[in-house]
Every structure is written in structure tokens, then in C-alpha cells.
Amino acid sequence: MPDTIRNSIIMSLLLLLCAQVLFLPKLLVALLISLLLLFWLSSKKSYRVPKSINFVAMVMALALIYSQQGTFFGVEAGVAILTSFLFAKVLESHNKRDWIVVFNFALFVSASSFLYSASVWMTLLVILCLLSCLVGLYRLHQLNFNTKPSTLLQDAKQMSKLLLYAAPFFLILFIFFPRLPPLWHMPIANSQATTGLSEQMAPGDIANLSQSSALAFRVVTAMDQLPPQQDLYWRAMVLDHYDGQRWSADPSNQQALMRPRGQALTGLRYQYLAADSKAKWVMGLEYSQPLQRGYYIQQDGAIRVAQSTNTPILNLVWLTEPRAQAVYPAILDRNRSYRAEQDQLAQQLAQRLYQASQADTSIYIQQVLAWYEAQGFQYSLSPGRLQGDHIEDFLFRKKIGFCEHYASSFVMLMRYVGIPARVVIGYQGGQAAPDGQSWEVRQQDAHAWSEVWLDGRWQRIDPTAAIAPERIQQGIQNSLWQQQSAFKQQQLAWTSRLHIWSDFVSYQWQSKVVGYDQTKQLQWLGNFGLTTPLRLMIVAIVAIFTLVASLFLLRWLRYYSQQSSYERQLLAFEHSLSADLKKHSFESSAAWLERLSHHVTGELAVFLVELAYYDRHYRYAQHKTQPAPAQLKIMLKKCAFELKIKHKPLS
């Protein structure tokens, strides 16, 4: 196998593996790398790998895929199987036909990577893989000629030039071609966790999550209408069952809440764009409602994805007047429950404070918050592990915790005196994007707070605001910033800017390209009066025709600019002649001029013979000299005039 072909195959497969490495089983990635290394060694030694090795490798690959996915069907398993078969095909490729199949197969598998993700980074990797495959096919074509192999940079420049020629056509088709809805729906697996939050919470979970600066979701709306920083609570779900160590959600919370028909949805409208398109929950502002199909509201007010949709953007409305909340005695009883044998000291504290507040719920809440402040509790990302009865250990011994510690203990202090309360997890705060047109919420903004049944409805009570008010008023990012040293602050600033701009580029790609659906297309084209399919088709045809004509014109201008004045005059002289006197494709310019000398006499015949001699010298000599342009032009005009008079064109 030629070195150039082998290198192109290895580069294409490595780029493909980089695009899919986050989605394939780790052991499968190691197996594919081993197969690629085996291919390199066998091609260097001109050794054919036994088919038995290839067979065993594929059995192992299928077993690894099934162990992770639990099936061979579906998008994720299907793409993984295709990738494995591609690497297996490489091991049994020994001739030009096999290499062509490998490159075309790689093109198909690289395009199927978009089923995993349509992010801008996946697009860049797929384009690089496409370029590498085209370079390989171009090198295969070069094998037909006995030419010196070109370098990788030269081949890449040649293929990049061809892709740039095709890019305007892709752009026109992308803008004007009708964005039709899919003919069928392909289910996307939701086997992997898509958000930092889960359906269970233990003390320390959110503290670990808050050390990640990864983007959770983005909100696009009128920025001046967003609530203040301290009121930006992005709700995910309710956790109302506590077993002494972990909080979880009761299954009844996931039942769909029937929306009253004819209810007017007035409030702030905003767009929600999750960082992961397979997210199970929508982290919207409290009392938000979806305006699209494929989403429903649970009994606990959480917004959940019913089915995967084609658009990554969800339209929501934040109700200015919260909807009425139904009161079910079973729900209230569940949110009063606790284990009487646990946390005896905490129960005694709750009873003492409740009696001091004269059994008034509002006063009791303030008494509990004041007790937190008086006991010197600290807010920390590293609270350590709790021992024994967690609530009691935190309240009376540790006194160091994160938001989930305070929300958990506060809810139990409410339940110990018979007040319905529950834990809510989600995100709090965020920051504006670099362009100031959207709001970014990151994993480090994850938060837990409490809800108490008060005055006939669930009301938010955040005990963290009493312990660490700067966390709520300034956001976790600014709060953590102030706790770091100067060197750490500089390091965090650089990392934060990198994350911000990376997420901003991803957002622009998702909203402008991936989110360019039929609605956006009609809206954008409607600004130019293209409101009917006929107008759209005419504009598309005119745009393509103009583009093709422009390419031909640019090519002709480039060819014309590279010609000397002598060549341009000779070309103009040829155009002035009849068809049978023009230069044939099999003739050289010198032979053509000698043929024309037989059709003229005297001085002109001598001139054409001398011009033929000069033409050979001009084209093949190292030092080129050109005749005087004025004299050459006069003589060529005389020749053209005499040829028109004396030579009778063929009928």
C-alpha cells in the first residue's frame, strides 16, 4: 500500500474517532485504536491480517455495544456498529477498489455522527474528516499517473479549493430550499444523563456539581424584562421523599397536570435552549408553561419532555399571575411525613421554636431562619460528609454546608411541626452572554431551595439566602470568585472567558443553523417579500444561475489575466477567422500559423512563417521576448483582411 494512501486512511479514521469518542463505550474506543494500530503495522510489513482476528474483534465490538446500549437497534447503537464495521473493513483492504470503498464508507459514517450531536465542534470534526477522505480519493486518482507524489499540504489545499467552490451552492440551497418536516420520526435514546441534576439528591451532590463551569442552558428574551438576579430561580423538579440520607421524587409527581382550556397565557415570553438536546427536564422560571407540543407540566410544576423534537429551541411563557394550585390532602400528608425515630434533637429544636412562635407558621419560618444566623452556620463548597442522622449531624455538629444541606434541614424542621414542605432543585442566577442578547446558566449555578405550604399555596423559602445572601444576590460565580486567591482568580478568569466564548459560538450555531426550521425560514424570507413558493423558486434559480455565471466569469478573467499581450492578440486574430481557418485542437500554434501561410502571398506569407518560428521560440525558450505589440497588431489585421477576401469559407 502506498504511504500516502495509508496515511490518509489513518487520518480519516482518527478524525472520525475524535468526533465519536464521547459517545462510544470506552473499551470500544480502545479496541478500535488497536485495530487501527494493527492496520498500520500490517501495511508497513505488507502482511495480511487473518480473517479470524477481524472476526473476533467484531464479536468483541458488538458485545461492548450491547453491554452499554442493551440493544443493537436505535441511533446510538446503530452508529457505533457502523463505525466498528468501518474499522474492520480497513483491515481487509488490499487493493485500489477496497480503498475507494473505505473512503466512501468513512464519508457515510462521518455524516452519521450528526445523529449523536449537531454542535459546531462536531461539525468541524466532520468537515475535517470529509476533507481527509477527499484527499485520499484524490491521491487514489493520482495513482493513475506516473507523477511524483505531492505533499499533504498541497493535496489539502487542492481539496479545500474544490470545497470552497461548492460552498456557495450549499449556502443557497440551505437558505432557499424548503425546510420540509421529516417523513418519519427517529427516536433518540435518553440512556445517558443529560443534565447535572438527577432525580435523587444527597448532601454534597450539588456542591460537587457547582464546581463545573459547563453550560446547562440558555435563555433568549428581552433582557430588561428578566427578574432581578435574586429572583432568577430556574425550577427543575420537586423532591418530597426523604429516607434519612437521600431525597427523591414521589412517582405521583410525574403525572401530567391538566391545563384548563381557554386559559390566557400572559406574561414574559422567552426561548429556552438546553446545552444538551436530550435533556429530560426544562429548567424554566417558576410558573412557566411551554408553548409547543412535546412537553407537559407535572403535578409538582416541573416541565418535562414528552418526546424528542426537531427544534432545539423551546418557547415558554412566564406567567405574571400564577395558576391556581389544587390542594390534595394526600400530597400535603406526604409532605408532612418523617421518621419519628430519627433526628431526635432536631425534632426537639423544631418543637421549641414552634412553641416560641405561638404556632404561627409565618413567625416560625422567621424563627428558624434567625436560628441559622445566630448559630454561625457557614456556606462552603467542601462541607465534608455527614455521619449518623444527617439532619442532626449538620444542625448541631458540622454547621458547614451547601445549599442542599440548608434546604434539606429546613424542610425537615417544617415537617417536624406538621407544616407541609418539600425540596426543589434547579438553578439560581446566571449571567448575560457576551453579546448581551441572551442569558447563560451553568452547572455551577445548580441550587436547591425549599417550598412551604403557606396561605393556601406553595411558597418559595430559600434558607441559603439567610446564610449566604451574596450567593443569591451576586450569583455563585461571583461568590466563589471572591473566595479565591489572586492567582486563582486570574486562572479562573481565563478559563471562564474560554467557556463563555465557546458556549456563545455553540449557541449561535444552534440558533442560526441547526434551529433554522421552516418557521424561521418563512419569517426570514418574508422580510424580502418571498412569501410564496413560486417567488422562492424563482429567486433560488436566479441565484444559482448568477453564481454559475460568476464562477465562469471569474475563471475567464483569471485565464485572461495570465495571458501575455502576444497571446491575447493571437487569440483575437483566431476569433476573426472563419471556422475552417481556426486552430484545430490537435495543432500547435506554430503549425497553425504555417498552415495559414499557404493561404496568403508575398509579405504576409513570410510574416506568418516568421511568426510560427517566433511562436516556437516563445513557448519553449527559457528567455521569452515579445514582438512590438503595435507592429504585430497591424500585421495580424492585414493577414485577417486578406484571408477573408482570398479564402472562400467551406460550405
N, C-alpha and C positions, 0 to 999 in steps of 0.2 A: 504494500500500500504506500502510495506517495506520502511524504511527510506533510505536505500542505493539506491533503485531504484528511489525514488522521488528526491533525491539529484543529481543523475546522469542526470535525465531528466532536472532539473532546470539548472544545469551547462552547459549542451549541448545547451539549448536554449539561455542562456545568452551569450555564446561564439558566437553563430550564430548571435545574435542581435548586438554584438560588431562589427562583420565583416560587417554588412549591415547598421549600424546606420547612416553613412554619405550619404547613397543613398536612404533611405526610408523617407517619409514625417514625420516631427517631431511629429505631432499629432498621426500618426500611430504607431510610436515607443512608445509613452506614452500609447496608447491603448494596445499594445502587452505586455508591462510591467505590466499593470493592469490585463490582463488575466493570466499572469504568477503568480502574487501575489494571484489571486483568486484560481488558481490551488493549490498553496502551502497551503492556508488556508483550502480548501475543503479536501485535502488529510490528513491534520493533524486531522481534525474533523470527517473523514470518512463520508463526506457529498457530495452528488451528485449534481452537478450544473445543474439547469433546462436547458432544451434544448432551451427554449425561450431566455435566456441570451446569449447563444452561437450564436443563430441566429441573434439577434440584434447586437452583437459585429461584426459579419462578414459583415452585411449590412453597418455598420459604416466604417469598414476597406475598403470595396470596394468603398464606396463614397469618402473616403480620397485619395485612389489611383487614382480614376478617376479625382478628382479635381486637382491633380498635373500633371498627365500624359495626361489627355484628352482622354484616350483610355484604353481598357483592353487588347490590343494586343501589341506586342513588348517585348523586352528583359526586360526593367526596370519594366514595369507593370506586366509582367508575373512572374518574380522572387518575386516581392512584394506580389502578390496573393498567390503564393506557400507558402511563409513564413507565411502569415496570416492563411492559411488553416492548417498549421502545428500546430500553437498555438491553433487553435480551436480543432484540433484532440486531443490535450493533455487533454482538459477539459472533454472529453467524454471517456477517457481511464480508465478502471476499472479492467482489468484482464491481465494475462500474454500475451495473444495474442495481446491485444491493445498496450501493452508496446513495444513488438517487432516491431509492425508496426510504432510506434512513432520513435524509434531509427533508423530504416531503412529509414523512411521518412526524418528524420533530416540529415542523410548521403547524401541523394539526394539533399536536399535544400542547404546544406553547399557547395556541389560541384558546384551548380548553381550560387553561389556567385562570381565565377570567371568570369561570364558574366558581372558583374559590373566592376571588376578590376582584373588584374593579377599581382599586385605588390607583393613584397616579404612580406609585412606586412599582406596582405590579405591571402597569402599562409600560414603564421604562424598561423593565427587565424583559418583557415580551418583545418589545421593539428591538432590543439588543440581540435577543435570540433570533428574531426574524432576520436581522442584518447578518448574523453569523451564518445562518442557513443559506442565505442568498450568496454569501461569499463562497461557501462550499460548493454550491451548484455552479457558480461562475468558474471556480477552479476546475471542476469536472469538465466543463466546456473547454477550458484551455488545454486539457489533455489531448484534444484532437489535433493540436498544432504543435509542431516541434519548436516551441519557443521557450525562452528562459523563464522559469517560474518567477512571478512577481512577489513582492513582499506583502505582508498582511495589511500594512497601512495603505498601499496602493490599491489593493483589492477592496478594502473597506471604503476608500474614497470613491471608487468607481460605483459600488453598490449604493452608497449614500446619495450620489448624484442621481441615480435612477429613482430612488425613493423620493427625492425632492421633486423630481419631475411628476411623480404620481400624486404627491401630497395635495396640490390644488384640486385635483379631481375628487379625492376623498373629502376634502373640505366642502366642496359644492354639494356632493351627494349627502353629506351629513346635515347640511343646513336645509336643503330643499326637499330631499326625499321624504315622502310621507312617513311619519312615525306611527306605524300601524300597531295595534295591540297584539300581543302574542296569540298564536293559534292554539297553543296549549300551555299548560302551567307545569313547570318543572319544580317539584318540591325541593327546598334547600334544607338540609339536615341541621338540626339545632342541638346536636350532641355536645358541642363544646360550650363552655361558659363564655358569654359574650359581654358581660359587664363585671366590674369588680365586686358587685354586691351579689349575695346568694340568698336563698330562701331561709337560711338559718343565720344566727348571729350569736357569737360568744364574745365575752370581753377580750379585747385585743385584736379582733378581726378588722375593724375599721381603722384602728391605729396603724396596722400594717399596710392597709390599702392607701392610707393618706400619705405614705412616703413615695407614691408613684405619681409622676407628672404626666402620665399618658392621658390623652383626651378622652372624655367619657361621652360628651355630646355637645352640640352647638345649637344655639337658638338665634333665629333671624327675625327681627321685628323692629319697630320704631324704638330706638334705644332710649329716647327721652321718656317713653311711656312705661319702661320697666320699673318695677317696685324698687325701693332703696335696697342697698346691699344687705341690710339686716333682715329684710323681709323676703329674700330670694330663697325660698325653700322648695326644692325640686323633689317631689314625692315619688317614691318607687313603690313601696308596699308596707303593709302593716304586719307586725309580729305580735301575736297575742297569747302565745302559749309558752310558759316557762317551766322547765323541768329541774331547775336548780343550778344549771350550768349554761344551757343554751336556750335562745329564743327561736321560735318557729311560728309559721303561719298556720292557722286552722284551715282545713280544706274548704270549709263553707265560705271563706273569704273570696275564693276564686270563682264563685258563681257570678254570672253576669247580672248587672243591675239594669233593670228595665228603665229606659229613658221615656219620660212622659211625652206623648206625641203633641206636636204643636208648641212645644216649649221654645221660647225665643232665646237664642244664644247671643247675648250681648256681652261684650267685654273686649279685652285686648286679644287680637288675633296674632298668632306668631307661628313660625315654622320651626320644626324640631328635626334635627339631623343627627342621628346616632353615629358614633365613631365606628361601630360595628353594625353592619346591616342585618345581622342575625340576632340582635338584642331581643330578649323576651319581654322586657318592660319598657315603658315610656316614662322617662323622668320629667313630668310636666309640673308646672306650678300647681299649687293646691287648688282644687275645684276646677281643673281644666277638663275640657271634653274634646275628643277627636272629631274632625270634620270629614273624615274619609272612611271608607269601608275597610274592613280587615282589622279593626281594633274595637275593643269593648271595654267598658268600665266594670270593675269588680265591685262586690258588696262593700269592700273596705275603701273604695275610691281610687284604687290603683288602676292605671291604664295598661292593658295587656295586649300583645299582638295575637290576633286570632289566626292569621295566615300571612305568609310572606308576600310582599307586594313588589311591584316592578319599580316603583319610585323610592329613592332613599329618603325623601323629604315628607314629613307628616305635618299637616295643617291642624293647629289646635286653637282653641279659644279659652282664654282665662276668664271665667265668669266673675263679673263685678258683684253680682248678687248670688251667693252660694245657694245651691239647690237644697230643698228640704231633705232632711235626713230621717229615714224611717227608724223607729225605735222598736227593736225586737228584744223582749225580755231574755231570751236565750243568749243573745250577743252580750248584753250587759252582765249577765251572770258569768259568762265565760271570762269577761274582762275584770271580774272581781276575784276570781279564783286564785288560790295559792295553797302551798303545802304548809299546814299548821306546824308540822314537826321541824321545819327548817327556820333558820334565822330568828331565833327567839329574841335576841337583843334588839334586832331591827323592829320586830313587832312591838316590843315594849316601847321603843322610841316613838313609833308611829302613834300608839295609843296615848302616850303622854302629850305629844304635840297636838293631837286631835282634841283632847280634852281642854288644853290650854286655849284653843281657838274656839271653844264653845260649840263644837260640832258644826262649824260653818266651813263649807268646802273652800270658798274663796280665801278665807282667812287662813285655813290650814295649808293651802298651797304656798302662801306667802311665808308662813311659819317654817315650812320645810326648806324653802329656798334661803331664808335667813339663817337657818341652822347650818346649811352647807357653807355659807360665807363665814359664819362665826367659828367653824371648826378648822379653818385653814386648809381646805382641800386645794390640791394643785392639779393643773391641767398639763398632761405630758403625753408625748408620743411613745414613751417607753415606760409604761406603768408597771410592768412585771406581771407575773402570774398570781392568780388568786388561789387561796387554799381553803379547804373545808367548805363551809357555807359561803358562797361567793359574795352575796349581798352584805352579810355581816362582816366578812373579812375586809371588804372595801370601805364600809362606812366607819368602822371602829379601829382598824389597824393600818391598812395601806394609805388611805386618803389621797392616793395619787391615781389619776385615771384619765381616760379619753372620753369622747362624747358618749360612747356606748355604755361606759361604766355609770355615768350620771343619769342617762336616760333609763337604764335598767333599774338602778336603785330607786329612782324617783317613782317609776311606775309601781314598783312593789310597795313602797311606802304609801302610795294611794290605795292599793288593793288591801293592805293590812287593816284599813279602817272602813272598807266596804265601798270605796269610790271606784267606779269603772275607769280603768286606764289601760293604755297599750303603748307599745314602742313602734315608732315609724322610722324607717330607714330610707335614705335617698342622698341628696346632695344639697349643700348650702353655699350660696355665694357664686363665685366665678369671677371672670374678668373680661373686659372688652377685647375683641380681636384687634390686630394691628391696623386694619382699615377702619375701625370704629363702626362697622356696619353689622356686626354680629357679636354674640355673647358666648364665650367659651367656658365650659365647665369640665374640670379634670377629675381624675380619680382621687387626687389628694383633697378634693372638695367633698368627699363622701362624709356623711354625717348621720347621726341618729338623734332623735328627739322624742318627746312624749306627747300623747294626746289624752285629755281627761274629759269625761262626760260631765259637762257643766252647762247649766241653764238650758238643758234640752238639746244640746248638740255637742259634737266633738270639737274641742278647742285645743290648739297647739300650745304646749308649755315646753320651753327649752331650758332645762336646768344648766346647760353649758353656758348660756348667756349670763347666768348669775356668777359662775365660777371664773370664766374667761370671756368677758364681754368683747375683747379685741378680736377673738376668733369669729364672732358673728358680725361685728361691725366692720372689720377690715378684711375678713376672709382668712382662710387657713394659710394661704401663700404668704401674705404679709406678716402673719403672726409667726410662722416658722422662720421667716427671714430675719426678724428682729432677735431671734434666739441664737443665731449663728455668729461665728467669729467673722472678722473682716475677710480673711482668705476664703472661708467657706461661702460667704456672701458673694464674692466675685465668681467663684466656681458655679454656684447656683444660678447666678445671673446669666452666665454664658450658656449653661445647659437649658435654662428656661427660655432664652431667646431662640435657641435651636429648636426646641419643641414647639414653640409658638409659631414660628415661620413654617416649620414642617407641616403642622396641622392646618395652617392657613392655606398653604398650597393644596393640600388634600381636600380642603373644603371647597376651594374654587373649582377643582377638578370634579368633585362630586356634584356640585350645584350647577355648574355651567355645561359639563359634558355628559356625565352619567345621568344627571337629572334632566337632560334635555328631552322631555317627553312630548307627546302630542299637544298637550295644553300649552307648554312653553313655546313650542314651535309655532302654533297658530297665533299666540299672543305676540311673539316677536315679529313674525312676518306680517301680521295685521298692522303693525306700525308703519309699514311701507305700502299699505293698500293691497297686499296679496292675500285676499280673503276668500278666493275661490280656487278650486283645483286647476281650472284652465289657466288662470293667471300664473299660478305657481309653476305649472308645467312649461309655459312659455318662457318664464324667467329662467328656469333651470336649463332649458335647451339653448337659450341665447347665451347664458353664462358659460356653458360648456363649449359652444361654438366660438365664443370670444376667446376663451382660454386656449383652445386648439390653434386658432389663428395667431394668437400672440406668441405661442411657442414656435410656430413655423417662422413667424417674422423675426423673432429673436435669433433663431438658428441661422436664417438667411443673412441677417445683419452681422452675426459673428463670422460667418463664412466670407462675406464681402469685405469685412474689415481686415481679415487676414490676407487678402489678395494684394499683390503689388499693382502699381498703375499699369505695368505691361500686361499682366494677366487680365485686368479689367477691360483694357482696350481690345485685347484679343477676343474676350468673351462677347463684347459688344459687336465686334466685327462678325463673329459667327452668327449672332442673332439676326443680323441684317441680310443673311443669305437665305436662299431657298432651301428646302428640306434636303434635296439630294446633294447639295454642296456643303452641308454642315458636317462636322466631325463625327465619325462613327464611333461607337463605343469601343471597338477593337483597335482604333487608330490612336497613335500618339500625336501630339500637336505638330511635331516636325513632319511626320508622314502626311498628315492632313494638309499642311501648307505646301508640301511638294506636289500633292495631287492637284491643289488649286492652281499651281504654276502652269499646268498644262492647258488651263482654260483661258489664260491671258497671254499677251505677247509683249515683246520689247522690254522696256524698262521695268514694267510691273512684274513680268515673269522672273527677271533677275532679282528683283526685290524680294519676292516670295521665297525663292531658293535661298537667298542670303538670310532671310528671316528664319527659315527652317534650321539652318546651320546655327544661327544665334540661339534658337529655342533649345537645341540640344545642349549647347554650352551653358545656357541659363539654368536649366533644370538639373544638370548633373555636375557642373563645376563647383568647386568649393567657394571661389570668389565670384559673386554674381555682379554683373554690370548690366544696366538697363539702357536701351537707346533713348535718344531725346524724345520726350513724350509728344512734343508738338509735331516734329517731323514724322514720327510713327503714325500719329493720328491722320495726318494729311495723306500719307501713302496708303493706309488702310482704307480710307474713304475712296481714293481713286480705284483701288482694286475692287471694292464693293460695287462702285458705279459701273465699271467695265464688265464685271461678272453678271450684273443684272441685264446689261444690254446684249452682250455677245452670247451668253449661255441661255439656252432655252430650257426652262424647267421641265422635268418629266411629267407627263400627264398621268 
